Amino acid sequence: MFKPPHAYQLISGYEDGTFRPNESITREQAMTIIASAMSLTGLKAKLPAQASDELLASYGDAAEVSFWAKRSIADNVQAGIVAGRNGTLAPKAHITRAEVAAIVQRLLVKSDLI
């Protein structure tokens, strides 16, 4: 039986209570969703504790990451799911379908699900 992503608390929607499935999302929003999925697959539990700022320091635009997304983005980087775009995280840029496909594939591989 199919359950939508919000049933697994992967997606919570916007602050105004809306869910906008046809809207583009940013890279930091996508990485937040993937970090939630990492908890479901057990991958997040395998990551050693490391400070978010330390993990993101090598990216030239780390200061642009929203506070609410920082830990999630750090988890993605630490797990090797996201490597960035030419030395940047581009957190405010819209994510492409190709990037989402690559990220989900890496999540599944690193979680030993494929």
N, C-alpha and C positions, 0 to 999 in steps of 0.2 A: 504494500500500500504506500503510495506516494504521500509524503508530508512536505509542505512548503518550508522554505528556509526559516521563516519566523517561528515555526513550531519547534525548531531546535535552538532557538535564540541566537541564530547566526546574524539575523537582520532585525533591527528594532524600529526602523523607519526614521522619520524626521521628528524634530522637537515638537512640531505642531500636531503630532499624532498621525500624520499621513504616511502612506507608503506609495512611492512613485516608481513602479516597475519599468516604466518607459523612459525614465530620466537617465542620463549618463551619470556615472559616479567617478569620483576622484581616485587616484592611486591610494591615498591614505584611507579612504573609505573601504576600498577593496581589501587592503591589507588588514584592516580591522576585522572584516568578515572572515578572511583566511585564518587569522589568529584564533578566532572563535572555533573555526573548523579544526584547527590544530588541537584544541582541547578535546573535541569529539573523537579524533583519531588516535589520541594518546601521544602525539608527537610533542606537544607542549610540555608534558610531564617529564620528557627525556632531556629537556634543555637545562643546562646548569645555570644557576642564578648569575646574572651579569647585569651591570648598570646600563640602562637604556642609553644615556648620554655617551657612555664609553663605546657602545656598539655602533652608534650613529655618527661618531666624531669624524670618521674618514670621508663623509659625504659633505660636499660643499654647500648644500642647502639644508642641512639638518635643522637649522634654526627656523626654517619655514614649516616644520612639522607641527601640527596642532597638538596641544597638550593631551587631549583625549585619545590621540592616535599613537603617541610616542611609544608606549610599551608594546603595542601590537606590531608596529613597524619594526621595532627592535627584535621581537620574536621571529618575524619573517626573515630578517637579515641573519640572525643567529642560526636559524634552521637551514639557511642556504636556499630558501624558497625564492627570495627576491635579492637581486644583486645590484639593482639600480640602473639608471640610464646614463651612461658616460660619466660615471663618478658622481652622479646626483641621484636623489630619491624622487625628485619631481612630485612631491606629495599633493600638490594642488592641481596637477595636470589630470585630464580625463584619462582613464585607463582604456586601452583598446581590447577588443575581443581576443586578438592574438595573445596579448599579454595575460589576460585572464586564463586562457587555455593553457599557456605555458606554466603559469603559477599553480593552477589546479593539478596539472600533471606532476609537477615537482612535489606538491603536497602529498599526492597519492603514492608516489615512489618513495619519498622519505618516510612515509608512514607505513611502508611495507604492505600497501594495499593493492599495488600492481607491480 
